[in-house]
Amino acid sequence: MLFRKKRSSLIEGGILDGAVDNHSHILYGVDDGVRTLEESLTILQYMEEQGFRKVWLTPHTMEDVPNTTGGLKARFGELKAAYKGGLELDLASEYMMDPPFVERMRRGDLLFHDEDMVLVETSTWSAPYEFWDILEEMMSSGYRPVIAHPERYRYMEMRDYERLHKMGCRLQLNIPSIVGFYGSREKAKAEALLGKGWYDMAGTDTHRFRIQKHWLNEPVITDKVMAQLTALVHL
């Protein structure tokens, strides 16, 4: 198949019709994402207009953002009560792989992405102590790790991604990486992982409405990348 060099935005490409956002910070007032209920509702309305079908709300949980499962469920209930649109909404969390996470995991106090998947992240610059051991413990305990935006981790190389893929971890693409939002290195790594078929899902990682509108309309996606991305955003 021949791919044109013409570049399109995600909206122009039409791939958002029926798409699932697996990672967002749209739940208001709980982390560094959306601050107000009004902005949450504005973003959700915009996403529905662009064709999204389902949005996972995945606020941070970490040592510096000590959200509780009960507190997040209560805020999620408030948002669902206020939202009158047609998007399917679901709640999980993005867990930093820090010592409190390990304790939480061992207690089984987690918000799951689907039945047994747990969205986890690390520092951009370095892996946590015993990173691989924690992943192995998660899997032996019946949890499936979903590695959030792996293309953004400066310390990871292709052999690390291959190891994650082979051991059964899921990899979640941040869609803005594909349009160069985080930089050229992240864009190149995202394209390489996408080309190998190692991603299992995609998410917007939305924190602010104005930023989301910007990268969704950036004409930087080639037909080849658009074709590779199409199936992924519907999982």
PANUDREN-690291 format. One record per residue (C-alpha): x, y, z; residue in three letters. Coordinates in steps of 0.5 Angstrom, whole numbers, padded with zeros to 4 digits, always signed. Each point is the difference from the previous one (the first is absolute). Layout:
<rs>
XYZALA...
</rs>
This chain:
<rs>
+0000+0000+0000MET+0003+0007-0002LEU-0001+0005+0005PHE+0000+0008-0002ARG+0004+0005+0004LYS-0006+0004+0001LYS-0001+0002+0007ARG-0006+0000+0004SER-0003+0001+0007SER-0003-0005+0004LEU-0007+0003-0001ILE+0001+0001-0007GLU+0002-0007-0001GLY-0006-0002+0003GLY+0003-0006+0005ILE-0004+0003+0006LEU-0007-0002-0002ASP-0001-0006+0005GLY+0007+0001+0003ALA+0001-0002+0008VAL+0005+0005+0004ASP+0003-0005+0005ASN+0004+0005+0004HIS-0002+0007+0002SER+0000+0005+0006HIS-0007+0003-0001ILE-0003-0002+0007LEU+0000+0007+0003TYR+0004+0003+0006GLY+0004-0007+0002VAL+0006+0001-0003ASP+0004+0005-0005ASP-0005-0001-0006GLY-0007+0003+0000VAL-0001+0005+0005ARG-0008+0001+0000THR-0006-0004-0002LEU-0002+0005-0005GLU+0007-0001-0004GLU-0001-0008+0001SER-0007+0001-0003LEU+0003+0004-0006THR+0005-0005-0002ILE-0005-0005+0000LEU-0005+0003-0004GLN+0006+0002-0005TYR+0002-0007+0000MET-0007-0003-0002GLU+0000+0005-0005GLU+0007-0002-0003GLN-0003-0008+0000GLY+0003-0003+0006PHE-0005-0005+0003ARG+0003-0002+0007LYS+0005+0004+0004VAL+0004-0003+0006TRP+0001+0005+0006LEU+0007-0002+0003THR+0002+0005+0005PRO+0007+0000+0003HIS+0001-0004+0007THR+0007+0001+0003MET+0004+0002+0006GLU-0001+0007-0002ASP-0007-0001-0002VAL-0003-0005+0005PRO-0007-0001-0003ASN-0004-0005+0003THR-0004-0005-0004THR-0007+0002+0004GLY+0002+0007-0001GLY+0001-0001-0008LEU-0007-0004+0000LYS-0003+0006+0004ALA+0002+0005-0005ARG-0001-0004-0006PHE-0007-0001+0002GLY-0001+0007+0001GLU+0002+0001-0008LEU-0004-0005-0002LYS-0006+0003+0003ALA+0002+0007-0003ALA+0001-0003-0007TYR-0006-0001-0005LYS+0004-0002-0006GLY+0001-0006-0004GLY+0007-0002+0002LEU+0001-0007+0004GLU+0004+0002+0006LEU+0004-0004+0004ASP+0005+0001+0006LEU+0007-0003+0001ALA+0006+0003+0003SER+0007+0001-0003GLU+0005-0002+0006TYR+0007+0002+0001MET+0004-0006+0001MET+0003+0002+0007ASP+0000-0003+0007PRO-0007+0002+0001PRO-0003-0003-0006PHE+0004-0007+0002VAL-0004+0000+0007GLU-0006+0002-0004ARG+0000-0006-0005MET+0002-0005+0006ARG-0007+0002+0003ARG-0004+0000-0006GLY-0002+0007+0000ASP+0000+0002-0007LEU-0004+0003-0005LEU+0000-0005-0006PHE+0000+0002-0008HIS-0004-0005-0002ASP-0001-0007+0004GLU+0008-0001+0002ASP+0004+0006-0003MET+0003+0005+0004VAL+0003+0006-0003LEU+0007+0002+0002VAL+0005+0005-0001GLU+0008+0002+0002THR+0004+0006+0000SER+0002+0002-0007THR+0007+0000+0002TRP+0001-0006+0004SER-0003-0007+0002ALA-0002-0001+0007PRO+0004-0005+0004TYR-0002-0007-0001GLU-0004+0002-0006PHE+0000-0007-0004TRP-0001-0003+0007ASP-0006+0004+0001ILE-0003-0002-0007LEU+0001-0007+0001GLU-0004+0000+0007GLU-0005+0004-0003MET-0001-0006-0005MET+0001-0005+0005SER-0006+0003+0004SER-0005+0000-0006GLY+0001+0007-0002TYR+0002+0002-0007ARG+0004+0006+0000PRO-0001+0005-0005VAL+0006+0005-0001ILE-0002+0007-0002ALA+0003+0004-0005HIS+0006-0004+0000PRO+0003+0004-0006GLU+0001+0006+0005ARG+0005-0004+0004TYR+0007+0002-0002ARG+0003-0005+0004TYR-0003-0006-0004MET+0003-0003-0007GLU-0003-0004-0005MET+0002-0006+0004ARG-0004+0002+0006ASP-0006+0001-0004TYR+0001-0007-0003GLU+0001-0003+0007ARG-0006+0003+0002LEU-0004-0002-0006HIS+0002-0007+0001LYS-0001-0001+0007MET-0007+0002-0001GLY-0001+0007+0002CYS-0004+0005-0004ARG+0002+0006-0003LEU-0004+0006+0000GLN+0002+0005-0005LEU-0001+0008+0001ASN-0003+0002-0006ILE+0003+0007+0000PRO+0007-0003+0000SER-0002-0002-0007ILE-0001+0007-0002VAL+0006+0002+0003GLY-0003+0004+0006PHE+0006-0003+0005TYR+0005+0001-0005GLY+0004-0003-0006SER+0003-0006+0004ARG-0007-0002+0003GLU-0003+0000-0007LYS+0005-0004-0003ALA+0000-0005+0006LYS-0008+0000-0001ALA+0000-0001-0007GLU+0005-0006+0001ALA-0004-0004+0005LEU-0006+0002-0004LEU+0003-0003-0006GLY+0002-0007+0004LYS-0007-0001+0002GLY+0002+0000+0007TRP-0005+0005+0003TYR-0006-0003+0003ASP-0005+0007+0001MET+0001+0007-0001ALA-0002+0006+0004GLY+0000+0008+0000THR+0003+0001+0007ASP-0005+0007+0000THR+0002+0005+0005HIS-0003+0006-0003ARG-0005+0002-0005PHE+0004+0005-0004ARG+0006-0005-0001ILE-0005-0006-0002GLN-0003+0005-0005LYS+0007+0002-0003HIS+0003-0007-0001TRP-0006-0003-0003LEU+0000+0005-0005ASN+0007+0000-0002GLU+0002-0003-0007PRO+0005-0004+0001VAL-0002-0007-0001ILE+0002-0004-0006THR-0005-0005-0004ASP+0005-0006+0003LYS+0000+0002+0007VAL-0008+0002-0001MET-0001-0007-0002ALA+0004-0003+0006GLN-0004+0004+0005LEU-0007-0001-0003THR+0000-0007+0003ALA+0003+0001+0007LEU-0005+0006+0002VAL-0006-0004-0001HIS+0003-0005+0005LEU
</rs>
